[in-house]
């Protein structure tokens, strides 16, 4: 309940801020870089950097930037020493730290340090990818679409061509046995395609992680805020053949850090932006999609927190942290979509595009490409109108597609069981339905307590979508509350686990009278119709998006970057303070602020413990310099996925580590702005001071400063 109320209060504050600043929308014009500055390595932004900073990096500079960066499954990382030392965020490595914890250890709370190479702990299953080659395969993909007429034919041909391109490029690289992975990256919504070849490193070991209360200092309350005082860092090491890997390219540690006004560069993997979407698509998100997703997050966080009170675990705590992060993210998105200035800028961008397109190409994009580009904006708008016809179903059934994290396992299994029993009645041959039966038996289960909370939440969403007077709603509830129904389903259904479901299938006792099946049966035809309709509409929209993206690329080329796709980008910016709440948010914070937050909150009535410092920080040595910069802000263009990205100076030296954006940056999924939107980094000087003075990791300090690696702290001290 606390998280939901905080987000609601934040949303009201954001909306009030927007409405308190009336603007003549007829005067609002799109900015030159509203579509952002997330440049690809396919098309290095030499001209843009020269114009902005008088700095024109050469091919060797871009190669080092590309090869020094790494991609984790969920974040960005980078090589920061010639001995495979890898830097990323604490929140990116939090799961790994929990994974390597031994019985009786609480490494998330206590932190993890290593005094020797032997103490660095392997993380099973964790890997990083390094982008080693890029090949443009656009013509290859589009050649496969020739002669295809329907959206389904185009989608199938495109997917087949992508798979063929991946296989061809992977074989040329030496194949998976040589440690390579190939991914075809969609740029400009399909306007361009590139085959990215990655070198995959699969032996990662944890070297150092601070305590959770440092890596996530301020907790959910401070998340997406500034000033910040978090030490959100973790270090791994890549090994090959049992020895520390020695990369050719890595980022050296800056001796001096940064200064306000300095140009800085983020090399990372931004997850997803939506800056190419049309105004009609953004209006669908504003009116339906984003607010429904936010309501879903609010509901599931509430359920998980209730469950966590009785069943605490590090895994569940990490899941709640992740969902709360998404909760604030979608709060910011809703705010941005309800900002009339943002929407007016996007409308002007669209108007300019149509004008430029018409002036440049007339009836065709080019002589050999026949695309109905002049109608594509209207065609996309028509799809949004059709999607709106399913707004009630979208509200009621959204969590069905959200996977195991947000949906009831019993109800997912009940959907498969209902299909199985229906088809069994039609064909009468259970052997023909073996795959469907296997799906029922092997579907992952949930703890009954959490399952019950999720079932009740789903029922409330169905009521919200269709209303209490809907006949199907009345049939499903039968006069009971969602909580009562959920309790009865978990208590009486044979589908609460794969084991019970398998037994019921084996002895023939599973029937349409199962409580879980009875619950979803009144909505089943509506669910199937909704899923079929939306799949068709999304398919049509994907094809129109590809046309739109191709048209944009034809008009503007590489002068405007494509939307983020969790692929490697370089984003430039400057270290810069900003005006906020009638004052000024400083460019830098220091450790003094960290201690001020602790003594101002943790020593008082702080129920959360979000600002509580561990003992080693309260007993810091007298040589610890609390005036050292800890965090700082800059105007670089980032979004989720950039977490863990190195912040570099013009010499490609580490001056910081990206870990967050401020509240004002959250609408950046739709538009890039620099008035008050900022990304937040841990300062390289703060990281070094903490490693040296608080954690006494002299061997890592030596490695970062000089590139010299020693096996033990004793050897480091001797130097």
C-alpha positions in Angstrom: 0.0 0.0 0.0 2.9 2.4 0.8 4.4 2.0 -2.6 1.1 2.6 -4.4 0.3 5.7 -2.4 3.8 7.1 -3.0 3.5 6.6 -6.8 0.0 8.2 -6.7 1.3 11.2 -4.9 4.2 11.5 -7.3 1.9 11.3 -10.2 -0.4 14.1 -8.9 2.7 16.2 -8.2 3.9 15.7 -11.7 0.5 16.5 -13.3 0.2 19.6 -11.1 3.6 20.7 -12.3 2.5 20.4 -15.9 -0.8 22.1 -15.5 0.7 25.0 -13.5 2.7 26.1 -16.5 0.3 27.1 -19.3 1.9 27.4 -22.7 0.6 28.6 -26.0 0.7 25.2 -27.8 0.5 26.9 -31.2 4.0 28.2 -30.6 5.6 24.9 -29.6 8.0 23.5 -32.2 10.0 20.3 -32.4 13.7 20.5 -31.3 16.5 19.3 -33.6 17.4 16.4 -31.3 13.9 15.5 -29.9 14.6 12.0 -31.3 17.7 11.8 -29.1 21.4 11.4 -29.3 21.8 7.6 -29.0 24.1 7.2 -32.0 24.9 3.8 -33.4 28.3 2.4 -34.1 27.0 1.5 -37.6 27.0 5.2 -38.4 29.5 7.0 -36.0 28.4 10.5 -35.2 31.6 12.3 -36.2 29.9 15.4 -37.7 27.5 15.7 -34.7 30.4 15.5 -32.2 32.4 18.0 -34.2 29.5 20.4 -34.2 28.8 20.1 -30.5 32.3 20.0 -29.0 34.8 20.7 -31.7 35.9 17.2 -31.3 36.1 14.7 -34.2 37.2 11.3 -33.0 38.7 8.9 -35.6 37.9 5.3 -36.4 40.4 4.0 -33.7 38.5 6.0 -31.1 35.2 4.5 -32.0 36.7 1.0 -32.2 38.1 1.3 -28.7 34.8 2.6 -27.4 32.9 -0.3 -28.9 35.3 -3.0 -27.8 35.7 -1.7 -24.3 31.9 -1.9 -23.7 30.1 -5.1 -22.8 26.5 -6.2 -22.6 25.1 -8.2 -19.6 21.7 -10.0 -20.1 20.0 -7.1 -18.4 22.4 -4.2 -18.3 25.7 -2.7 -19.6 29.2 -3.3 -18.3 32.8 -2.5 -19.5 36.3 -3.7 -19.2 38.3 -1.4 -16.9 41.6 -3.1 -16.7 44.0 -5.1 -18.9 43.2 -8.1 -16.7 39.5 -8.6 -17.4 38.2 -6.5 -14.6 34.5 -5.5 -15.4 32.6 -2.6 -14.0 28.8 -2.4 -13.7 26.1 -1.3 -11.3 25.2 -2.9 -8.0 21.6 -3.3 -9.1 22.8 -5.1 -12.2 24.9 -7.5 -10.2 22.6 -7.9 -7.2 21.2 -11.2 -8.5 24.7 -12.6 -9.0 25.8 -11.6 -5.5 22.8 -13.4 -4.0 23.5 -16.4 -6.2 27.1 -16.8 -5.0 26.2 -16.4 -1.3 27.0 -19.5 0.7 24.7 -20.9 3.5 24.8 -18.6 6.4 26.1 -15.6 4.4 24.1 -12.4 3.8 26.3 -10.9 1.1 23.6 -8.5 -0.2 23.3 -6.9 3.2 27.0 -7.2 4.2 28.7 -6.6 0.9 31.3 -8.8 -0.7 35.1 -8.1 -1.0 37.9 -10.4 -2.1 41.5 -10.3 -0.9 42.9 -12.5 -3.7 42.1 -13.9 -7.1 41.2 -17.2 -5.5 38.4 -15.6 -3.5 36.6 -14.2 -6.7 33.5 -16.3 -7.0 32.2 -17.8 -10.3 28.6 -17.0 -11.2 27.0 -20.0 -13.0 25.1 -19.0 -16.2 26.2 -15.3 -16.2 27.9 -14.0 -19.3 28.8 -10.7 -21.1 28.8 -10.0 -24.8 31.4 -7.8 -26.6 30.4 -6.3 -30.0 33.2 -7.3 -32.4 31.7 -6.8 -35.8 28.8 -5.1 -37.6 27.5 -6.0 -41.1 24.6 -4.2 -42.9 22.1 -6.8 -44.0 19.3 -4.5 -45.0 19.3 -5.4 -48.7 19.4 -9.1 -47.8 16.3 -8.7 -45.6 14.3 -6.6 -48.0 15.1 -8.9 -51.0 13.3 -11.6 -49.1 10.1 -9.5 -48.9 9.8 -9.1 -52.7 6.6 -10.6 -54.0 5.1 -10.9 -50.5 1.6 -9.4 -50.3 0.0 -10.0 -46.9 1.3 -8.9 -43.5 1.6 -12.5 -42.4 3.7 -13.4 -45.5 6.0 -10.4 -45.0 6.4 -11.2 -41.3 7.3 -14.8 -42.0 9.6 -14.0 -44.9 11.4 -11.3 -42.8 11.9 -13.7 -39.9 13.3 -16.4 -42.2 15.6 -13.9 -43.8 16.8 -12.7 -40.4 17.5 -16.3 -39.3 19.4 -17.0 -42.5 21.5 -13.9 -42.2 22.3 -14.7 -38.6 23.4 -18.3 -39.5 25.5 -17.0 -42.4 27.3 -14.4 -40.4 27.8 -16.8 -37.4 29.3 -19.4 -39.6 31.7 -16.9 -41.1 32.8 -15.8 -37.6 33.6 -19.4 -36.6 30.3 -20.5 -35.1 29.1 -20.9 -31.5 31.9 -23.3 -30.6 34.3 -20.4 -31.2 32.4 -18.4 -28.6 30.5 -16.1 -31.0 26.8 -15.1 -31.0 25.1 -13.2 -33.9 22.0 -11.0 -33.5 20.3 -9.1 -36.4 19.4 -5.7 -35.0 16.3 -3.8 -36.2 17.1 -0.1 -36.7 14.5 2.6 -37.5 11.7 0.1 -36.9 13.0 -2.0 -39.8 14.3 0.8 -41.9 17.7 -0.8 -41.6 19.0 -4.1 -40.4 22.5 -4.9 -39.1 24.0 -8.2 -38.1 26.0 -7.7 -34.8 28.6 -10.4 -34.0 29.4 -10.7 -30.3 32.2 -12.5 -28.6 30.6 -14.1 -25.5 32.5 -14.5 -22.3 30.9 -17.1 -20.0 33.3 -17.3 -17.0 32.4 -14.3 -14.8 33.4 -14.0 -11.2 32.3 -11.5 -8.6 35.2 -9.4 -7.3 33.5 -6.8 -5.2 30.1 -5.5 -4.3 29.2 -2.9 -1.6 26.4 -3.4 0.9 22.8 -3.2 -0.5 22.3 -0.1 1.7 25.2 1.6 -0.3 24.4 0.3 -3.7 20.7 1.2 -3.2 21.2 4.0 -0.8 17.9 5.8 -0.3 16.0 2.8 -1.6 12.8 3.2 -3.5 12.2 6.7 -2.0 15.4 8.1 -3.6 15.1 6.0 -6.8 14.8 8.3 -9.9 15.6 11.4 -7.8 18.5 13.8 -7.4 20.5 14.9 -5.5 21.6 11.2 -5.0 24.2 9.6 -2.8 24.3 6.0 -4.0 27.5 3.9 -4.5 25.8 1.8 -7.2 28.8 -0.2 -8.4 29.9 -3.8 -8.6 33.0 -5.4 -10.1 33.4 -8.8 -11.9 36.3 -10.4 -13.7 36.2 -12.3 -16.9 38.3 -15.5 -17.0 39.3 -17.6 -20.0 40.8 -21.1 -19.5 40.8 -20.5 -15.8 43.0 -17.4 -16.0 42.0 -13.7 -15.9 41.3 -12.6 -19.5 43.5 -9.9 -21.0 41.4 -7.7 -23.3 43.1 -5.6 -26.0 40.7 -2.7 -25.3 39.6 -1.4 -22.0 38.8 1.9 -20.3 41.5 3.4 -18.1 40.5 5.1 -14.9 40.6 8.9 -15.0 43.0 10.4 -12.4 41.0 13.7 -12.2 37.4 12.8 -12.9 35.2 15.4 -14.5 34.3 19.1 -14.1 31.0 20.9 -14.7 30.7 21.7 -18.4 32.9 18.8 -19.6 31.7 16.8 -22.5 31.1 13.2 -21.5 30.2 10.0 -23.4 28.1 7.1 -22.4 28.8 3.8 -24.2 25.9 1.4 -23.4 22.9 -0.6 -24.4 19.8 1.5 -24.0 16.8 -0.8 -23.8 13.8 0.7 -25.7 12.6 4.1 -26.8 9.5 5.0 -28.7 10.5 8.3 -30.4 9.5 7.1 -33.8 5.9 6.4 -32.8 3.2 8.5 -34.3 1.0 10.9 -32.3 -1.9 8.4 -32.6 0.3 5.7 -31.2 1.3 7.9 -28.3 -2.3 8.8 -27.6 -3.2 5.1 -27.4 -0.4 4.7 -24.9 -1.6 7.7 -22.9 -5.2 6.7 -22.8 -4.9 3.0 -22.5 -1.6 1.1 -22.5 0.7 2.9 -20.1 -1.8 3.7 -17.4 -3.1 0.1 -17.5 0.5 -1.2 -17.2 1.0 1.1 -14.3 -2.2 -0.1 -12.6 -0.9 -3.7 -13.1 2.4 -2.9 -11.5 0.8 -1.2 -8.5 -1.4 -4.2 -8.0 1.3 -6.8 -8.2 3.7 -4.9 -6.0 1.1 -4.7 -3.4 0.5 -8.4 -3.6 4.2 -9.2 -3.5 4.8 -6.9 -0.5 2.0 -8.6 1.4 3.5 -12.0 0.6 7.1 -10.9 1.4 6.0 -10.0 5.0 5.5 -13.7 5.7 8.0 -15.1 3.2 11.1 -12.9 3.0 13.9 -13.9 0.6 16.6 -12.1 -1.4 15.1 -13.3 -4.6 11.7 -11.9 -3.8 13.2 -8.7 -2.5 15.1 -8.3 -5.8 11.9 -8.9 -7.7 10.1 -6.2 -5.7 12.9 -3.8 -6.3 12.7 -4.4 -10.0 9.0 -3.9 -10.2 9.2 -0.7 -8.1 11.7 0.6 -10.6 9.3 -0.2 -13.4 6.5 1.4 -11.4 8.3 4.7 -11.2 9.3 4.4 -14.8 5.7 4.1 -16.0 4.6 6.9 -13.6 7.1 9.1 -15.5 5.8 7.8 -18.9 2.2 8.6 -17.9 3.3 12.0 -16.9 5.2 12.6 -20.2 2.2 11.5 -22.3 -0.1 13.9 -20.4 2.3 16.8 -20.9 0.7 18.9 -23.6 4.1 20.4 -24.6 5.6 17.0 -25.2 2.7 16.0 -27.3 2.8 19.2 -29.2 6.4 18.7 -30.0 5.8 15.2 -31.2 2.9 16.5 -33.4 5.3 19.1 -34.9 7.9 16.4 -35.6 5.2 14.5 -37.4 4.1 17.5 -39.4 7.7 18.3 -40.4 8.3 14.7 -41.5 5.2 14.6 -43.8 6.2 17.9 -45.3 9.8 16.9 -45.8 8.8 13.5 -47.2 6.3 15.1 -49.7 8.8 17.7 -50.8 11.6 15.3 -51.3 10.0 12.3 -52.9 6.6 13.2 -54.2 4.7 10.0 -54.8 7.5 7.5 -54.0 10.3 7.1 -51.5 12.6 6.3 -54.4 12.2 5.1 -58.0 12.5 1.4 -57.1 10.6 1.4 -53.8 6.8 1.7 -53.9 5.6 2.6 -50.4 2.3 4.3 -49.7 4.2 6.6 -47.3 1.9 9.5 -47.6 -0.9 7.4 -46.0 1.2 5.5 -43.5 0.5 8.0 -40.6 -3.2 7.7 -41.2 -3.0 4.0 -41.6 -1.3 3.7 -38.2 -3.9 5.9 -36.7 -6.7 3.6 -38.0 -5.0 0.7 -36.2 -5.1 2.6 -32.9 -8.8 3.3 -33.4 -9.4 -0.5 -33.8 -7.3 -1.3 -30.7 -9.4 1.1 -28.7 -12.4 -1.1 -29.3 -10.7 -3.7 -27.0 -9.9 -1.3 -24.2 -12.1 -3.3 -21.7 -10.4 -6.6 -22.6 -7.0 -5.0 -22.5 -7.7 -3.9 -18.9 -9.1 -7.3 -17.9 -6.6 -9.6 -19.6 -3.3 -7.7 -19.7 -1.6 -9.8 -17.0 -2.2 -13.0 -19.1 0.7 -11.9 -21.3 2.9 -10.8 -18.5 4.6 -14.1 -17.8 5.2 -15.9 -14.5 6.3 -12.7 -12.7 2.9 -11.0 -12.7 0.2 -13.7 -13.4 -1.3 -16.6 -11.5 0.3 -19.9 -12.4 -3.0 -21.7 -11.7 -5.0 -19.5 -14.1 -2.4 -19.9 -16.8 -2.6 -23.6 -16.3 -6.4 -23.5 -16.3 -6.4 -21.8 -19.7 -4.3 -24.6 -21.2 -6.5 -27.2 -19.4 -9.7 -25.7 -20.8 -8.3 -25.8 -24.3 -7.2 -29.4 -23.7 -10.5 -30.6 -22.4 -12.4 -28.8 -25.2 -10.2 -30.4 -27.9 -10.3 -33.8 -26.2 -14.1 -33.6 -26.5 -13.8 -32.9 -30.2 -11.1 -35.4 -31.2 -11.5 -38.0 -28.5 -7.8 -38.9 -28.8 -5.6 -37.9 -25.8 -2.4 -38.9 -27.6 -2.9 -36.2 -30.3 -3.0 -33.6 -27.5 0.3 -34.7 -25.9 2.1 -31.3 -26.4 -0.8 -29.4 -24.8 -0.9 -31.9 -21.9 2.8 -31.5 -21.4 2.3 -27.8 -21.2 -0.2 -28.2 -18.4 2.0 -30.7 -16.5 5.3 -28.7 -16.8 4.0 -25.2 -16.3 5.9 -23.5 -13.4 4.0 -23.3 -10.1 3.8 -20.6 -7.4 3.5 -20.7 -3.7 -0.3 -21.0 -2.9 -0.2 -17.8 -0.9 1.1 -15.7 -3.8 -1.0 -17.5 -6.3 -4.1 -16.6 -4.3 -3.1 -13.0 -4.2 -2.6 -13.0 -8.0 -5.9 -14.6 -8.7 -7.8 -12.0 -6.6 -5.9 -9.2 -8.4 -6.8 -10.7 -11.8 -10.5 -10.8 -10.8 -10.4 -7.1 -9.7 -8.9 -6.3 -13.1 -11.7 -8.1 -14.9 -14.3 -6.3 -12.9 -12.5 -3.0 -13.6 -12.6 -3.8 -17.3 -16.1 -5.1 -17.8 -18.0 -3.7 -14.8 -19.9 -5.5 -12.0 -23.1 -5.8 -14.1 -21.4 -7.8 -16.9 -23.1 -11.2 -17.1 -19.8 -13.1 -17.3 -18.5 -11.2 -14.3 -21.6 -12.1 -12.3 -21.4 -15.7 -13.4 -17.7 -15.9 -12.3 -18.1 -14.2 -9.0 -21.5 -15.7 -8.0 -21.9 -13.0 -5.4 -18.5 -13.7 -3.7 -15.6 -11.3 -3.5 -12.4 -11.7 -5.6 -10.6 -12.7 -2.4 -13.2 -15.4 -1.5 -13.1 -16.8 -5.1 -9.3 -16.9 -5.1 -9.2 -18.7 -1.8 -11.6 -21.3 -3.1 -9.7 -21.9 -6.3 -6.4 -22.4 -4.6 -8.0 -24.7 -2.0 -10.0 -26.8 -4.5 -8.3 -26.8 -7.9 -6.2 -29.7 -9.3 -4.3 -27.1 -11.3 -2.4 -25.4 -8.5 0.7 -27.4 -9.4 2.0 -29.4 -12.3 2.2 -32.5 -10.1 -1.5 -32.3 -9.1 -2.5 -31.5 -12.7 -0.6 -34.5 -14.0 -2.3 -36.8 -11.5 -5.7 -35.5 -12.4 -5.0 -35.9 -16.1 -3.7 -39.5 -15.5 -6.8 -40.7 -13.5 -9.3 -38.7 -15.6 -10.6 -36.6 -12.8 -9.8 -33.2 -14.4 -13.0 -31.7 -15.7 -14.7 -28.5 -16.5 -16.0 -28.4 -12.9 -12.5 -27.7 -11.6 -12.7 -24.3 -9.7 -10.0 -22.7 -11.8 -11.5 -23.7 -15.1 -15.0 -22.6 -13.9 -13.6 -19.2 -13.1 -12.1 -18.5 -16.5 -14.7 -20.4 -18.6 -17.2 -17.4 -18.8 -14.5 -15.2 -20.3 -12.9 -17.8 -22.6 -14.5 -16.9 -25.9 -13.9 -13.2 -25.2 -10.2 -13.9 -24.3 -9.7 -15.9 -27.5 -11.4 -13.3 -29.7 -9.4 -10.5 -28.0 -6.1 -12.3 -28.4 -6.8 -13.1 -32.0 -7.9 -9.5 -32.9 -5.0 -7.9 -31.1 -2.4 -10.2 -32.6 -3.7 -9.3 -36.1 -3.7 -5.6 -35.3 -0.2 -5.7 -33.8 1.0 -7.6 -36.9 -0.5 -4.9 -39.2 1.0 -2.2 -37.0 4.5 -3.8 -37.2 4.4 -3.7 -40.9 3.3 -0.1 -41.0 6.0 0.7 -38.4 8.5 -0.7 -40.8 7.2 1.4 -43.7 7.3 4.5 -41.4 10.8 3.8 -40.2 12.1 3.2 -43.7 10.5 6.5 -44.9 12.1 8.4 -42.0 15.5 6.9 -42.8 15.1 7.8 -46.5 14.3 11.4 -45.6 16.8 12.0 -42.7 19.4 9.3 -43.1 21.7 9.0 -40.1 21.3 12.6 -39.0 18.8 11.3 -36.5 19.5 8.1 -34.5 17.1 5.2 -34.4 15.1 4.1 -31.4 16.9 2.2 -28.8 16.9 -1.6 -29.2 19.2 -2.8 -26.3 22.0 -2.6 -28.8 25.3 -0.7 -28.4 25.1 3.1 -28.7 27.2 6.2 -27.9 25.4 9.1 -26.2 27.1 12.4 -25.8 26.3 15.1 -23.3 27.8 17.5 -20.7 28.1 17.6 -17.0 25.5 20.1 -15.9 23.5 21.3 -12.9 19.8 22.2 -13.4 17.0 24.3 -11.8 14.6 22.4 -9.6 12.0 23.3 -7.0 13.0 27.0 -7.0 16.6 26.2 -6.4 19.5 24.5 -8.2 20.4 20.8 -8.2 24.2 20.7 -8.0 26.2 19.0 -10.7 28.0 16.9 -8.0 27.2 15.5 -4.6 29.7 14.3 -2.0 30.1 11.8 0.8 29.1 14.6 3.2 25.6 14.4 1.7 25.6 10.6 2.3 26.3 11.1 6.0 23.9 13.9 6.2 21.1 11.7 4.8 22.0 9.0 7.3 22.0 11.2 10.4 19.0 13.0 9.2 16.9 9.9 8.6 18.3 6.6 9.9 19.0 7.9 13.4 15.4 9.2 13.7 12.1 7.5 13.0 13.1 5.7 9.8 11.0 2.6 9.4 12.5 1.7 6.0 16.2 1.7 6.8 16.8 3.1 3.4 19.4 5.7 4.6 21.1 3.5 7.2 24.8 3.2 6.9 26.7 0.0 7.8 29.1 -0.1 10.6 32.2 0.1 8.4 31.0 3.4 7.1 30.2 4.7 10.5 33.7 3.8 11.6 35.5 5.1 8.5 39.2 5.8 8.9 40.3 9.4 9.5 42.0 9.4 6.1 38.6 9.0 4.4 37.8 12.2 2.5 34.1 13.0 2.8 34.4 15.9 0.4 35.1 13.5 -2.5 32.5 13.7 -5.3 30.1 10.7 -5.0 27.4 11.2 -7.7 26.9 13.7 -10.6 24.5 14.6 -13.3 24.8 15.2 -17.1 22.7 15.6 -20.2 23.5 12.3 -21.8 20.6 10.5 -23.5 20.0 7.2 -21.6 17.2 4.9 -20.7 16.7 1.5 -19.1 19.5 -0.9 -20.2 22.1 1.9 -19.9 22.5 0.9 -16.2 26.1 0.0 -15.7 27.3 2.0 -18.7 30.7 3.6 -18.3 30.8 7.5 -18.4 33.9 8.5 -20.3 35.8 11.7 -21.1 37.2 12.5 -24.6 40.2 10.3 -23.9 37.9 7.4 -23.2 38.8 7.3 -19.5 36.3 6.4 -16.8 34.9 9.4 -15.0 31.7 7.8 -13.9 29.2 4.9 -13.9 25.6 5.5 -15.1 23.0 4.1 -12.7 19.8 6.2 -12.9 17.9 9.1 -14.3 16.1 11.8 -12.4 12.3 12.1 -12.2 12.3 14.7 -15.0 14.0 12.2 -17.4 11.3 9.6 -17.2 9.4 10.8 -20.3 12.6 10.2 -22.3 11.0 7.1 -23.9 9.1 9.5 -26.1 11.4 12.6 -26.4 14.9 13.7 -25.5 15.0 16.9 -23.5 17.9 18.6 -21.7 16.3 21.5 -19.8 16.0 19.6 -16.5 16.2 15.9 -17.5 19.5 14.3 -16.4 21.2 11.0 -16.1 22.9 10.2 -12.8 26.3 8.6 -12.4 28.5 7.4 -9.6 31.7 9.5 -9.8 34.9 7.7 -10.5 36.6 9.6 -7.6 33.9 8.4 -5.2 34.3 4.8 -6.3 38.0 5.0 -5.9 37.8 6.6 -2.5 35.4 3.9 -1.2 37.5 1.1 -2.6 40.6 2.4 -1.0 39.5 3.8 2.3 36.3 1.9 3.2 36.8 -1.5 1.6 40.6 -1.6 1.8 40.8 -3.3 -1.6 44.3 -2.1 -2.4 44.8 -4.7 -5.2 41.8 -3.4 -7.1 42.8 0.2 -6.5 46.3 -0.6 -7.9 44.8 -2.4 -10.9 42.5 0.5 -11.8 45.2 3.2 -11.3 48.1 1.4 -13.0 46.8 -1.6 -14.8 49.0 -3.8 -12.6 47.4 -6.9 -11.2 48.5 -8.6 -8.1 47.1 -11.8 -6.6 46.6 -10.7 -3.0 46.1 -7.7 -0.9 49.4 -8.3 0.8 51.2 -8.0 -2.6 49.3 -4.8 -3.3 50.3 -3.4 0.1 53.9 -4.2 -0.6 53.7 -2.0 -3.7 
